[in-house]
Amino acid sequence: MNLHRRLVILLCSTLTALPTLWAQSPAQRPEDEVLVRMQRVRRDENVCVLVKRSGEYELEKIYPAKSEVYAGTLPAAGISELERSLNSDDLRRLSQKQISLPPGTESLEQLYFAIRRQEGWQRLTFSTPESRKPFANFLDPLTKWFDMVAKERPGASSVKREPTHCESSGERAVAPALRGAVDSSSHVRAASSSGVVAPFVMRISLEHVANGYVSRTCATVYPDLHYHLERGEQNPSFQAKPRVYESSVTAEQLDELRRLLDTPELKGLEHSNLPNGMAVREADFAVMSIARGEGIQNLAFSSYFGIQNDRRDTTQNKANSRYSTDDMTAIKPVRKWLKDAIESRKTPEIKKAVATDCVP
């Protein structure tokens, strides 16, 4: 049974009964026990840190063309500061179900936490900066600490080895089927001489916004033919829970997708255009992540009609309007493949499954 089918069975049987996603781990010596693993994924950067209770830590920075690995020991004050933030009552009570993706936002920045608790692992995924805002009072100290360590690398020196994405052997041994659900530690993997590659083929997210109504579809396709699909709608007075579907494409369909993804027009494309800080009246967004041999190719497209945020001007005329129309020709064949191979199928919905924003 592949990883994602195990995930479906596990989710259906346990998530409805637990306020937070936990997994039991084997006993470890206290000084070797992992305290926390954090990872931040941006368009051209993947940074992670793994911290043990002893203060020892590993830091990795992965870029499209290179990677940096550091190891060191944090001062006692640094560990104390981190533990205070991790032991916040609000953070302890936070569950993945409380974290939502605000409509009309698709930022190429994700933040992941795997926190070792007495009960097991508490895992949290924040798909955008906006999804973190409701919890800023107790998340900000953690993100600031993370930024400090990534920048200053206290007590650390460079290590010559391939990146492991800061995954501890203890965490991997706990429940590998859970990692794709809310930890998503492998969302971005740079290829290496050891053959480490991304465990997915493509992730795509499509969103349409019109006068407060939002419809959203996302899908992730995996090398083993498996796919994960989510669909959701929202209007000004109601937000529907995303519907989750999983099944498999044929080997021929996967080959066709790979051929489309490997066209020179798409493979050599660099594009990132999303509106920031602007009210959008009508818009279409398309965001893609494609596994390449050298890492992950991230693309973002938008076509929108937006009004500048000036409340004093109620005319909403063209002089106060902003437009953008992206050329999405390069991804049009992929969108057609998605519709024909996945969306048009009558796959049964997975009841009670937790939506993950299709994060691999």
TIVO-683775 format. One record per residue (C-alpha): residue in one letter; x negated, y negated, z. Coordinates in steps of 0.1 Angstrom, whole numbers, plus 5000, padded with zeros to 4 digits. Example, Ala and Ser with C-alpha at 12.3 -4.5 7.8 and 13.67 -1.06 7.14 Angstrom:
// TIVO-683775
{pt "A",{4877,5045,5078}}
{pt "S",{4863,5011,5071}}
//
This chain:
// TIVO-683775
{pt "M",{5000,5000,5000}}
{pt "N",{4984,4967,4990}}
{pt "L",{4978,4938,5013}}
{pt "H",{5008,4917,5003}}
{pt "R",{5033,4946,5005}}
{pt "R",{5020,4952,5040}}
{pt "L",{5026,4915,5047}}
{pt "V",{5062,4917,5037}}
{pt "I",{5069,4947,5059}}
{pt "L",{5051,4931,5088}}
{pt "L",{5069,4897,5084}}
{pt "C",{5103,4912,5082}}
{pt "S",{5098,4933,5114}}
{pt "T",{5081,4908,5136}}
{pt "L",{5084,4872,5127}}
{pt "T",{5120,4868,5137}}
{pt "A",{5112,4879,5173}}
{pt "L",{5080,4859,5179}}
{pt "P",{5078,4821,5184}}
{pt "T",{5042,4820,5172}}
{pt "L",{5023,4844,5149}}
{pt "W",{5000,4865,5170}}
{pt "A",{4978,4895,5164}}
{pt "Q",{4960,4916,5190}}
{pt "S",{4922,4920,5188}}
{pt "P",{4897,4945,5203}}
{pt "A",{4880,4936,5235}}
{pt "Q",{4848,4916,5232}}
{pt "R",{4821,4903,5255}}
{pt "P",{4832,4868,5266}}
{pt "E",{4801,4851,5253}}
{pt "D",{4806,4867,5218}}
{pt "E",{4843,4860,5216}}
{pt "V",{4854,4835,5189}}
{pt "L",{4870,4804,5203}}
{pt "V",{4884,4789,5170}}
{pt "R",{4879,4789,5133}}
{pt "M",{4888,4758,5113}}
{pt "Q",{4888,4753,5076}}
{pt "R",{4896,4723,5054}}
{pt "V",{4901,4727,5016}}
{pt "R",{4899,4697,4993}}
{pt "R",{4897,4693,4956}}
{pt "D",{4859,4696,4954}}
{pt "E",{4850,4707,4989}}
{pt "N",{4856,4736,5012}}
{pt "V",{4844,4732,5048}}
{pt "C",{4848,4757,5077}}
{pt "V",{4834,4761,5112}}
{pt "L",{4835,4791,5135}}
{pt "V",{4828,4785,5172}}
{pt "K",{4821,4811,5199}}
{pt "R",{4828,4805,5236}}
{pt "S",{4790,4806,5242}}
{pt "G",{4787,4774,5221}}
{pt "E",{4772,4791,5191}}
{pt "Y",{4787,4781,5158}}
{pt "E",{4785,4785,5121}}
{pt "L",{4792,4757,5096}}
{pt "E",{4797,4762,5059}}
{pt "K",{4802,4737,5031}}
{pt "I",{4811,4750,4997}}
{pt "Y",{4811,4729,4965}}
{pt "P",{4817,4739,4929}}
{pt "A",{4780,4741,4922}}
{pt "K",{4764,4749,4955}}
{pt "S",{4770,4759,4991}}
{pt "E",{4754,4750,5025}}
{pt "V",{4753,4772,5056}}
{pt "Y",{4742,4760,5090}}
{pt "A",{4740,4777,5124}}
{pt "G",{4734,4762,5159}}
{pt "T",{4746,4758,5194}}
{pt "L",{4769,4730,5206}}
{pt "P",{4761,4712,5239}}
{pt "A",{4782,4720,5269}}
{pt "A",{4800,4687,5266}}
{pt "G",{4810,4695,5230}}
{pt "I",{4825,4728,5239}}
{pt "S",{4844,4713,5269}}
{pt "E",{4859,4687,5246}}
{pt "L",{4869,4713,5220}}
{pt "E",{4885,4735,5247}}
{pt "R",{4905,4707,5261}}
{pt "S",{4920,4700,5227}}
{pt "L",{4927,4736,5220}}
{pt "N",{4944,4742,5253}}
{pt "S",{4969,4714,5248}}
{pt "D",{5003,4727,5258}}
{pt "D",{5018,4712,5226}}
{pt "L",{4993,4730,5204}}
{pt "R",{4998,4763,5223}}
{pt "R",{5036,4761,5217}}
{pt "L",{5033,4751,5180}}
{pt "S",{5044,4778,5155}}
{pt "Q",{5042,4780,5117}}
{pt "K",{5080,4777,5115}}
{pt "Q",{5077,4741,5129}}
{pt "I",{5054,4730,5102}}
{pt "S",{5072,4718,5071}}
{pt "L",{5061,4704,5037}}
{pt "P",{5075,4669,5032}}
{pt "P",{5093,4666,4998}}
{pt "G",{5075,4648,4971}}
{pt "T",{5041,4654,4985}}
{pt "E",{5014,4676,4969}}
{pt "S",{4980,4667,4982}}
{pt "L",{4949,4687,4974}}
{pt "E",{4939,4690,5011}}
{pt "Q",{4948,4719,5033}}
{pt "L",{4938,4725,5069}}
{pt "Y",{4938,4759,5086}}
{pt "F",{4934,4770,5122}}
{pt "A",{4928,4804,5138}}
{pt "I",{4927,4800,5175}}
{pt "R",{4918,4828,5199}}
{pt "R",{4944,4830,5227}}
{pt "Q",{4948,4855,5255}}
{pt "E",{4977,4870,5235}}
{pt "G",{4958,4872,5203}}
{pt "W",{4953,4849,5173}}
{pt "Q",{4974,4818,5168}}
{pt "R",{4972,4809,5132}}
{pt "L",{4984,4776,5117}}
{pt "T",{4984,4762,5081}}
{pt "F",{4989,4726,5072}}
{pt "S",{4994,4723,5034}}
{pt "T",{4991,4685,5032}}
{pt "P",{4980,4656,5055}}
{pt "E",{5017,4646,5057}}
{pt "S",{5026,4680,5072}}
{pt "R",{5002,4671,5101}}
{pt "K",{5017,4637,5110}}
{pt "P",{5045,4649,5133}}
{pt "F",{5018,4666,5155}}
{pt "A",{4991,4638,5152}}
{pt "N",{4990,4632,5190}}
{pt "F",{4974,4666,5197}}
{pt "L",{4959,4674,5162}}
{pt "D",{4940,4642,5157}}
{pt "P",{4914,4651,5185}}
{pt "L",{4908,4684,5167}}
{pt "T",{4904,4669,5132}}
{pt "K",{4881,4642,5146}}
{pt "W",{4860,4669,5163}}
{pt "F",{4859,4689,5131}}
{pt "D",{4848,4658,5111}}
{pt "M",{4821,4651,5136}}
{pt "V",{4806,4686,5135}}
{pt "A",{4808,4687,5097}}
{pt "K",{4789,4654,5094}}
{pt "E",{4764,4655,5123}}
{pt "R",{4758,4693,5126}}
{pt "P",{4747,4690,5163}}
{pt "G",{4720,4714,5172}}
{pt "A",{4722,4732,5139}}
{pt "S",{4697,4742,5112}}
{pt "S",{4701,4753,5076}}
{pt "V",{4705,4791,5071}}
{pt "K",{4697,4808,5038}}
{pt "R",{4726,4832,5032}}
{pt "E",{4757,4834,5011}}
{pt "P",{4788,4818,5027}}
{pt "T",{4813,4841,5045}}
{pt "H",{4840,4814,5049}}
{pt "C",{4833,4815,5086}}
{pt "E",{4853,4847,5090}}
{pt "S",{4844,4867,5121}}
{pt "S",{4843,4904,5120}}
{pt "G",{4866,4905,5150}}
{pt "E",{4892,4884,5132}}
{pt "R",{4891,4904,5100}}
{pt "A",{4895,4936,5120}}
{pt "V",{4926,4924,5138}}
{pt "A",{4953,4924,5110}}
{pt "P",{4941,4917,5075}}
{pt "A",{4977,4917,5063}}
{pt "L",{4983,4886,5084}}
{pt "R",{4955,4865,5070}}
{pt "G",{4973,4856,5038}}
{pt "A",{5004,4846,5056}}
{pt "V",{4994,4816,5077}}
{pt "D",{4956,4815,5080}}
{pt "S",{4948,4816,5043}}
{pt "S",{4911,4818,5050}}
{pt "S",{4903,4828,5014}}
{pt "H",{4921,4799,4996}}
{pt "V",{4889,4788,4980}}
{pt "R",{4860,4811,4975}}
{pt "A",{4829,4801,4955}}
{pt "A",{4814,4829,4935}}
{pt "S",{4780,4842,4945}}
{pt "S",{4753,4867,4935}}
{pt "S",{4769,4892,4958}}
{pt "G",{4800,4892,4937}}
{pt "V",{4824,4874,4962}}
{pt "V",{4853,4860,4941}}
{pt "A",{4886,4844,4948}}
{pt "P",{4912,4871,4957}}
{pt "F",{4938,4855,4934}}
{pt "V",{4941,4846,4897}}
{pt "M",{4963,4814,4899}}
{pt "R",{4984,4794,4921}}
{pt "I",{5009,4769,4906}}
{pt "S",{5034,4745,4922}}
{pt "L",{5061,4727,4903}}
{pt "E",{5083,4700,4918}}
{pt "H",{5110,4678,4904}}
{pt "V",{5123,4647,4923}}
{pt "A",{5154,4627,4913}}
{pt "N",{5173,4602,4935}}
{pt "G",{5165,4620,4967}}
{pt "Y",{5171,4655,4953}}
{pt "V",{5141,4678,4952}}
{pt "S",{5136,4712,4936}}
{pt "R",{5104,4731,4940}}
{pt "T",{5089,4763,4927}}
{pt "C",{5055,4778,4935}}
{pt "A",{5039,4811,4926}}
{pt "T",{5006,4829,4932}}
{pt "V",{4994,4857,4910}}
{pt "Y",{4969,4883,4922}}
{pt "P",{4944,4906,4903}}
{pt "D",{4963,4937,4915}}
{pt "L",{4993,4925,4894}}
{pt "H",{5012,4914,4925}}
{pt "Y",{5029,4880,4926}}
{pt "H",{5044,4858,4953}}
{pt "L",{5072,4833,4943}}
{pt "E",{5090,4807,4964}}
{pt "R",{5119,4785,4954}}
{pt "G",{5136,4757,4974}}
{pt "E",{5159,4727,4971}}
{pt "Q",{5166,4697,4992}}
{pt "N",{5190,4667,4990}}
{pt "P",{5193,4637,5013}}
{pt "S",{5216,4655,5037}}
{pt "F",{5204,4691,5035}}
{pt "Q",{5171,4710,5032}}
{pt "A",{5175,4746,5021}}
{pt "K",{5150,4772,5034}}
{pt "P",{5127,4783,5006}}
{pt "R",{5135,4816,4991}}
{pt "V",{5107,4842,4989}}
{pt "Y",{5103,4868,4962}}
{pt "E",{5075,4894,4956}}
{pt "S",{5070,4919,4928}}
{pt "S",{5044,4927,4901}}
{pt "V",{5038,4917,4865}}
{pt "T",{5025,4942,4839}}
{pt "A",{4989,4946,4830}}
{pt "E",{4997,4932,4796}}
{pt "Q",{5013,4901,4812}}
{pt "L",{4983,4896,4835}}
{pt "D",{4959,4899,4805}}
{pt "E",{4980,4872,4787}}
{pt "L",{4978,4849,4817}}
{pt "R",{4940,4853,4819}}
{pt "R",{4938,4845,4782}}
{pt "L",{4958,4813,4786}}
{pt "L",{4938,4803,4816}}
{pt "D",{4905,4808,4797}}
{pt "T",{4913,4786,4768}}
{pt "P",{4886,4759,4763}}
{pt "E",{4912,4732,4766}}
{pt "L",{4923,4743,4801}}
{pt "K",{4890,4757,4813}}
{pt "G",{4871,4725,4807}}
{pt "L",{4898,4702,4820}}
{pt "E",{4894,4679,4850}}
{pt "H",{4925,4661,4861}}
{pt "S",{4939,4648,4894}}
{pt "N",{4968,4623,4893}}
{pt "L",{4993,4621,4922}}
{pt "P",{5010,4590,4935}}
{pt "N",{5000,4579,4970}}
{pt "G",{5018,4555,4992}}
{pt "M",{5046,4548,4968}}
{pt "A",{5083,4555,4968}}
{pt "V",{5092,4577,4938}}
{pt "R",{5127,4576,4923}}
{pt "E",{5122,4603,4897}}
{pt "A",{5091,4625,4892}}
{pt "D",{5077,4658,4880}}
{pt "F",{5046,4672,4897}}
{pt "A",{5025,4702,4887}}
{pt "V",{4995,4714,4908}}
{pt "M",{4974,4744,4898}}
{pt "S",{4945,4763,4914}}
{pt "I",{4926,4787,4891}}
{pt "A",{4900,4812,4902}}
{pt "R",{4868,4807,4881}}
{pt "G",{4835,4825,4883}}
{pt "E",{4819,4794,4899}}
{pt "G",{4847,4786,4923}}
{pt "I",{4882,4771,4921}}
{pt "Q",{4894,4748,4894}}
{pt "N",{4921,4724,4909}}
{pt "L",{4943,4704,4887}}
{pt "A",{4971,4679,4895}}
{pt "F",{4996,4663,4871}}
{pt "S",{5024,4638,4876}}
{pt "S",{5050,4619,4856}}
{pt "Y",{5070,4595,4876}}
{pt "F",{5090,4563,4878}}
{pt "G",{5083,4546,4911}}
{pt "I",{5091,4514,4929}}
{pt "Q",{5064,4496,4948}}
{pt "N",{5069,4495,4986}}
{pt "D",{5080,4459,4989}}
{pt "R",{5112,4457,5009}}
{pt "R",{5116,4420,5002}}
{pt "D",{5122,4427,4966}}
{pt "T",{5156,4444,4960}}
{pt "T",{5158,4439,4923}}
{pt "Q",{5139,4470,4914}}
{pt "N",{5132,4456,4880}}
{pt "K",{5105,4466,4856}}
{pt "A",{5081,4439,4869}}
{pt "N",{5082,4457,4903}}
{pt "S",{5080,4492,4889}}
{pt "R",{5051,4516,4884}}
{pt "Y",{5050,4544,4858}}
{pt "S",{5028,4573,4850}}
{pt "T",{5032,4599,4822}}
{pt "D",{5006,4626,4823}}
{pt "D",{4999,4647,4792}}
{pt "M",{5007,4683,4804}}
{pt "T",{5001,4699,4770}}
{pt "A",{4972,4720,4784}}
{pt "I",{4993,4737,4810}}
{pt "K",{5025,4741,4789}}
{pt "P",{5016,4777,4778}}
{pt "V",{5010,4787,4815}}
{pt "R",{5044,4772,4825}}
{pt "K",{5061,4792,4797}}
{pt "W",{5043,4823,4809}}
{pt "L",{5055,4817,4845}}
{pt "K",{5091,4813,4833}}
{pt "D",{5090,4844,4810}}
{pt "A",{5070,4868,4832}}
{pt "I",{5082,4858,4867}}
{pt "E",{5110,4833,4870}}
{pt "S",{5134,4849,4845}}
{pt "R",{5133,4882,4864}}
{pt "K",{5160,4892,4888}}
{pt "T",{5137,4900,4917}}
{pt "P",{5156,4905,4950}}
{pt "E",{5149,4879,4977}}
{pt "I",{5129,4890,5007}}
{pt "K",{5152,4882,5036}}
{pt "K",{5137,4866,5067}}
{pt "A",{5103,4862,5050}}
{pt "V",{5083,4831,5061}}
{pt "A",{5075,4807,5032}}
{pt "T",{5037,4800,5030}}
{pt "D",{5037,4773,5002}}
{pt "C",{5022,4801,4981}}
{pt "V",{4988,4796,4997}}
{pt "P",{4968,4827,4988}}
//
